[in-house]
Amino acid sequence: MKLKFLQFFPVALAGLIMCSNVHAQETNMGVKPSLSTWSIGLNGGVLTGISPLGGQNDFSHWKASLGYGLYIKKQISPGFSLRLDGVRGKVKGDNSKPYNDGTINSSTIGSYNTDLRYSASLSAQLNMVNWSMFSQQNNAQLYALAGGGFVNYKTTTTPTGSSTETTGPAVNKMIIPVGVGAKFRLSEGVNFDLGWTINFVDGDTFDGYARGSNDKYNYGYAGLEFALGKGKQLAFFSPTAATYEEALAAKNTANALRSDLDAQKAENARLRSEMNDLLKDSDGDGVADKLDKCPNTPAGTVVDGSGCPLKVPAPQITEKVIITEADRKVVKDAISNLEFDLGKATIRAKSYETLNRVAALLVEKNFSLKLAGHTDITGSRELNLRLSKERAEAVKAYLVSQGANASRIEATGYGPDQPIATNKTAAGRQQNRRVEFTLY
């Protein structure tokens, strides 16, 4: 009996999950991502030790006791969700009354009291019916659930005709909850939940008395469910209604587009006629008649934007600049002899002779010259940038004073940003303090 019990319910649960997954794939197409999918529920109700599904119970008289529970639910699709339940309470019964057929239970145990220290189960919940298929957001639904979990309990028994109680140790057993329920949406985030669950226990001593068949207990409850997050609840969403409304909207849109398309075709024909008039070019010069200020231009004539013959400027001959090795030597000598006062942009007199030759070269051959000032990293960067610029400008000013064309000389300062040697030695820093001359 026990083996068949354990084999049947996992298979049934697997079938339920597979069917629900198919339902989820069919309906998820209409689900909007803004719908809320997480919720928590609080409930309270009645725990009893029998089931109306039939079967002989270990005790002939059952008693109703208070139970309470909490669950967390994840809605996977409008019709399918996973639900984690926890329930606590007491399950009681005795043999103070005969069975319905008049048989008296002759067990040596007169009554029991099982304390559910905790129970936890994970169930697949299938929303079977939404009240309205053609409303995107329903207000009521029926559901069924099945799953598996564990219960931890202690059972206290009292022998027949005695008041001495015996409490057994805490026991862990597997349970399979199967239930149905109805849910009513009170507001956007709150639902009223009515449910009834039969919990099949993998054991025969839940009530302290073994008669050869697995025990079970019921939990009938009422409570509130609170949706988490923003948006409407996915559980009450109807993909059928959404699909219908989307199809209807698509049809209306198509009709509107068809009407707009017909109007656009007429407008395009009118615009095409006007465009042909605007683009008419009788003399074929590429300028429309309405813009052509010189009509009847001979074929092949190059015209400007107004259709008149284009005046082609005479070609300009650019003289090629040729820089000889002798020219480069003059510049190189000037660079090697260029010195400034320490920390200043004042050129020392010993540099004048070679600079004079550079000025003469610029005047004679009409060269252009780029001056680039550089420093080492001694001092602040801002100071070095200013000093490098001032030294380059000082060289330019001197060359101009010797007759060079100022418009052909460019002076730039780069400060310490382009070193040619290390700044860690005095010799390296000396090389980095320079003004470079570039002829072009």
C-alpha positions in Angstrom: 0.0 0.0 0.0 2.7 2.4 1.0 4.8 1.7 -2.2 1.8 2.3 -4.5 1.0 5.5 -2.7 4.6 6.9 -3.2 4.6 5.8 -6.9 1.2 7.3 -7.8 1.4 10.9 -6.7 4.9 11.8 -8.1 3.6 10.5 -11.5 0.4 12.6 -11.2 2.4 15.7 -10.1 4.8 15.3 -13.1 1.8 15.0 -15.5 0.3 18.2 -14.0 3.5 20.1 -14.4 3.9 19.0 -18.0 0.4 20.0 -18.9 0.8 23.3 -17.2 4.0 24.0 -19.0 2.3 23.4 -22.3 -0.4 25.8 -21.2 2.3 28.3 -20.2 3.8 28.1 -23.7 0.5 28.7 -25.3 -0.6 31.7 -23.2 2.7 33.4 -22.5 2.6 35.0 -26.0 0.0 37.5 -24.8 1.6 38.3 -21.4 2.9 41.8 -20.9 6.3 42.1 -19.0 4.9 44.7 -16.6 2.6 42.2 -14.9 3.4 41.2 -11.3 4.4 37.6 -10.8 5.4 37.3 -7.1 2.9 37.1 -4.2 2.7 36.1 -0.5 -0.2 34.7 1.3 -1.4 34.4 4.9 -4.2 32.1 6.0 -5.9 30.4 8.9 -8.4 27.6 9.1 -9.2 24.1 10.4 -7.0 21.1 10.7 -8.7 17.6 10.8 -7.4 14.1 10.8 -9.8 12.6 8.2 -10.6 13.0 4.5 -14.0 13.0 2.8 -12.4 11.0 0.0 -13.2 7.8 1.9 -11.1 5.1 3.6 -11.1 3.8 7.1 -9.6 6.2 9.7 -7.6 5.1 12.7 -9.9 7.0 15.1 -13.7 7.1 14.8 -14.2 10.7 16.0 -12.2 13.6 14.5 -11.9 17.0 16.0 -11.4 20.4 14.3 -8.3 22.4 15.4 -6.9 25.7 14.5 -4.2 25.9 11.9 -2.4 28.7 10.2 -0.1 29.0 7.3 2.1 31.2 5.0 3.0 30.8 1.4 5.2 32.4 -1.3 4.1 32.0 -4.9 5.8 32.6 -8.3 3.4 32.9 -11.2 5.1 31.4 -14.3 2.2 32.0 -16.7 -1.4 33.0 -16.3 -2.4 29.4 -15.8 0.6 28.0 -13.9 2.6 28.9 -10.8 4.9 27.3 -8.2 3.9 27.7 -4.5 5.9 27.2 -1.3 3.7 26.6 1.7 4.3 26.4 5.4 1.6 25.3 7.9 1.5 24.9 11.7 -1.2 23.7 14.1 -2.6 20.6 15.8 -4.5 17.6 14.5 -6.7 15.8 17.1 -9.0 12.8 17.3 -10.4 10.1 19.6 -12.7 7.1 19.8 -15.4 8.7 21.9 -18.0 8.0 19.1 -18.6 5.0 16.9 -17.9 5.0 13.1 -20.8 6.0 10.8 -21.7 2.3 10.3 -22.0 1.9 14.1 -18.7 0.0 14.5 -16.8 0.9 17.7 -13.1 1.3 17.5 -11.6 -1.1 20.1 -8.1 0.4 19.9 -6.0 0.5 23.1 -5.3 4.2 22.3 -8.2 6.4 23.2 -7.1 9.8 21.7 -4.2 11.5 20.0 -3.0 15.1 19.6 -0.4 15.6 16.8 1.5 18.9 17.0 2.6 20.1 13.5 5.9 21.7 14.5 6.3 22.7 10.9 5.4 21.5 7.4 6.9 22.8 4.1 5.8 21.8 0.7 6.4 22.9 -2.9 3.4 22.6 -5.1 2.5 23.2 -8.7 -0.7 25.3 -8.9 -2.9 25.2 -12.0 -5.5 27.9 -12.6 -8.4 25.9 -14.1 -11.1 28.5 -14.7 -11.1 32.3 -15.0 -14.6 33.7 -14.7 -14.4 35.6 -18.0 -12.3 34.6 -21.0 -12.9 37.9 -22.8 -11.8 40.3 -20.1 -8.1 40.8 -19.8 -8.2 41.2 -16.0 -10.5 38.7 -14.2 -11.8 39.0 -10.6 -12.2 35.3 -9.7 -10.8 31.9 -10.5 -10.7 28.3 -9.5 -7.4 26.4 -9.0 -6.0 23.0 -8.2 -2.6 22.2 -6.7 -0.4 19.2 -6.0 3.2 18.8 -4.8 5.5 17.3 -2.2 7.3 18.3 1.0 8.0 17.3 4.6 6.3 17.6 7.9 7.9 17.6 11.4 5.6 16.5 14.2 5.2 15.1 17.7 2.3 12.9 18.6 0.8 12.7 22.1 -1.4 9.6 22.8 -3.7 8.7 25.6 -4.7 5.1 26.3 -8.3 4.1 26.4 -9.8 4.6 29.9 -6.7 6.5 31.1 -5.6 10.1 31.4 -1.9 9.4 31.2 -0.4 11.0 28.1 2.6 9.8 26.2 4.5 12.1 23.8 6.6 10.5 21.1 9.8 11.9 19.6 9.8 14.5 16.8 9.4 12.7 13.4 10.1 13.9 9.9 7.9 12.4 7.1 7.3 13.1 3.5 3.9 14.5 2.6 2.1 15.0 -0.7 -0.5 17.8 -0.6 -3.4 17.8 -3.1 -6.0 20.5 -3.0 -8.4 22.9 -4.7 -9.4 26.5 -4.1 -11.0 29.7 -5.2 -9.5 33.1 -5.4 -11.2 36.5 -5.6 -9.4 39.7 -6.5 -10.4 42.4 -3.9 -8.1 45.1 -5.3 -5.1 45.4 -7.7 -2.8 43.9 -5.1 -5.0 41.9 -2.6 -6.9 38.7 -3.2 -9.2 36.7 -0.9 -8.2 33.0 -1.0 -10.3 30.0 0.0 -8.7 26.5 -0.2 -8.8 23.0 1.0 -5.8 20.6 0.9 -5.5 16.9 1.7 -2.0 16.0 2.9 -1.0 12.4 2.4 1.6 11.3 4.9 4.3 8.8 4.0 3.7 6.8 7.2 1.1 5.1 9.5 2.0 6.6 12.8 1.0 10.3 12.3 -1.8 9.8 14.8 0.2 7.4 17.0 -1.6 4.3 15.9 -0.7 2.0 13.1 -3.4 0.1 11.2 -1.6 -0.8 8.0 -2.5 2.2 5.8 -0.9 5.7 5.4 -2.3 8.5 7.4 -3.6 11.8 6.1 -4.9 15.1 7.4 -6.9 18.0 6.0 -6.4 21.8 6.0 -9.3 24.0 5.1 -8.4 27.7 5.1 -9.3 31.2 4.2 -6.8 34.1 3.9 -5.4 37.0 2.0 -2.8 37.0 -0.8 -0.7 40.1 -1.5 0.8 40.7 -4.9 4.4 42.0 -4.9 5.6 44.6 -7.4 3.9 47.0 -9.7 1.4 46.3 -12.5 -1.6 44.0 -12.8 -1.4 40.4 -11.6 -0.3 37.8 -14.1 -2.6 35.2 -12.3 -5.7 37.1 -13.3 -4.5 38.0 -16.8 -6.4 36.4 -19.8 -4.2 35.9 -22.8 -7.3 34.9 -24.9 -8.8 38.4 -24.3 -5.5 40.1 -25.0 -5.1 38.2 -28.2 -8.6 39.0 -29.3 -8.2 42.7 -28.5 -4.8 42.8 -30.3 -6.4 41.1 -33.3 -9.2 43.6 -33.3 -6.8 46.5 -32.9 -4.7 45.2 -35.7 -7.7 44.9 -38.0 -8.8 48.5 -37.2 -5.2 49.7 -37.8 -5.1 47.8 -41.1 -8.3 49.5 -42.2 -7.0 52.9 -41.2 -3.7 52.2 -43.0 -5.5 51.1 -46.1 -7.5 54.3 -46.1 -4.4 56.4 -45.5 -2.6 54.5 -48.3 -5.3 55.4 -50.8 -5.2 59.0 -49.8 -1.4 58.9 -50.0 -1.5 57.5 -53.5 -3.7 60.3 -54.7 -1.4 62.9 -53.0 1.7 61.2 -54.6 0.2 61.5 -58.1 -0.5 65.2 -57.5 3.0 65.8 -56.1 4.6 63.8 -59.0 2.8 66.1 -61.5 4.0 69.2 -59.7 7.5 67.8 -59.4 7.7 67.2 -63.2 6.9 70.8 -63.7 9.5 71.9 -61.2 12.2 69.8 -62.7 11.6 70.6 -66.4 14.9 71.5 -68.0 14.4 72.6 -71.6 18.1 73.3 -72.5 19.4 70.3 -70.7 22.0 72.2 -68.7 21.0 70.5 -65.4 19.2 73.6 -64.0 15.4 73.6 -63.9 13.6 76.1 -66.1 12.1 77.9 -63.1 15.6 78.5 -61.7 17.5 79.0 -65.0 18.5 82.6 -65.4 20.3 81.9 -68.8 17.8 79.8 -70.8 18.8 78.1 -74.1 22.4 77.6 -73.1 24.3 75.6 -75.8 24.7 71.9 -75.2 27.9 71.0 -73.3 28.3 74.4 -71.7 29.4 74.2 -68.0 27.0 76.3 -66.0 26.7 77.6 -62.4 23.7 77.1 -60.0 21.7 79.7 -61.9 22.2 78.1 -65.3 24.6 80.7 -66.6 28.0 79.8 -68.2 30.6 79.2 -65.5 33.8 81.3 -65.6 36.7 79.0 -65.1 39.6 80.6 -63.2 43.0 80.5 -64.6 45.1 77.6 -63.3 47.4 78.5 -60.4 51.0 77.3 -60.6 52.3 76.3 -57.2 56.1 76.5 -56.8 57.6 73.4 -55.4 59.7 74.0 -52.3 63.2 72.4 -52.5 65.2 72.2 -49.3 68.9 71.4 -49.8 71.4 69.8 -47.3 73.0 73.2 -47.0 69.7 74.7 -45.9 69.3 72.0 -43.3 72.8 72.6 -42.0 72.1 76.3 -41.5 69.0 75.3 -39.4 71.0 72.6 -37.5 73.8 75.1 -36.6 71.2 77.6 -35.3 69.6 74.9 -33.1 72.9 73.7 -31.6 74.0 77.3 -30.8 70.7 78.5 -29.5 70.9 79.5 -25.7 68.5 81.4 -23.4 69.0 83.0 -20.0 68.2 80.5 -17.2 64.4 80.2 -16.7 63.8 83.1 -19.2 62.9 83.6 -22.8 65.9 86.0 -23.4 68.2 84.8 -26.3 71.8 85.0 -25.5 74.0 87.1 -27.8 76.1 84.1 -28.9 73.1 82.7 -30.7 72.6 85.7 -33.0 75.1 84.8 -35.7 73.5 81.4 -36.6 70.0 82.9 -36.2 71.0 85.6 -38.7 71.9 83.0 -41.3 68.4 81.3 -40.7 66.7 84.7 -41.3 68.7 85.3 -44.4 67.7 81.8 -45.7 64.0 82.5 -45.1 64.3 85.9 -47.0 66.3 84.4 -49.9 64.2 81.3 -50.6 60.9 82.3 -49.1 60.7 79.2 -46.9 58.2 78.7 -44.1 59.4 77.7 -40.7 57.8 76.0 -37.7 59.3 76.7 -34.2 58.5 74.2 -31.4 59.6 75.1 -27.9 60.2 72.3 -25.3 61.3 72.1 -21.7 62.3 69.5 -19.1 60.0 68.5 -16.2 61.7 70.9 -13.7 59.0 73.2 -12.2 55.2 73.1 -12.8 53.7 72.1 -16.1 51.9 75.4 -16.5 55.2 77.3 -16.0 57.0 75.1 -18.6 54.2 75.4 -21.1 54.3 79.2 -20.9 58.2 79.3 -21.0 58.4 76.9 -24.0 55.8 79.1 -25.9 57.6 82.4 -25.0 61.0 81.0 -26.1 59.6 80.0 -29.5 57.9 83.4 -29.8 61.3 85.0 -28.9 63.1 83.2 -31.7 60.3 84.2 -34.1 60.5 87.9 -33.0 64.3 87.9 -33.6 64.0 86.3 -37.1 61.3 88.9 -38.0 63.5 91.7 -36.8 66.1 90.4 -39.3 63.7 90.7 -42.2 61.9 87.3 -42.2 58.2 87.2 -43.1 56.2 86.9 -39.9 53.3 85.2 -41.7 55.6 82.3 -42.7 56.8 81.6 -39.2 54.7 79.5 -36.7 55.7 79.4 -33.0 54.3 76.8 -30.6 55.2 75.7 -27.1 54.8 72.0 -25.9 56.4 72.4 -22.4 57.6 69.0 -21.0 55.2 66.9 -23.0 57.5 65.7 -25.8 60.9 64.8 -24.3 63.7 63.3 -26.5 65.8 62.1 -23.5 65.4 61.0 -19.9 64.6 63.7 -17.3 66.4 61.7 -14.6 69.8 63.1 -15.5 71.2 66.6 -16.0 72.4 65.7 -19.5 68.9 64.3 -20.5 67.2 67.4 -19.1 69.6 69.6 -21.1 68.6 67.8 -24.3 64.9 68.3 -23.5 65.3 72.1 -23.1 65.3 73.0 -26.8 63.6 74.8 -29.7 63.1 72.7 -32.8 63.3 74.3 -36.3 61.3 72.7 -39.2 61.6 74.2 -42.8 58.8 73.6 -45.3 
